[in-house]
């Protein structure tokens, strides 16, 4: 598993800043494969799409 904000392994290092930022921002990396996701932000929320694992929505 990977951090969906910075892309680093989730069990390596402290991701407190990432968790705080994720309350306001959409994910940028796929937590399953670490690929950069295509993110679209709209007033009603966001969608983040990984080529391999599909779309996540807010």
Number of C-alpha atoms within 10 A of each C-alpha: 13 18 21 24 21 18 19 16 14 14 10 9 8 9 16 9 10 15 14 10 13 14 9 8 14 20 27 21 23 27 22 14 14 19 18 19 22 15 18 12 13 8 5 6 11 15 16 20 20 20 11 11 13 10 14 15 13 10
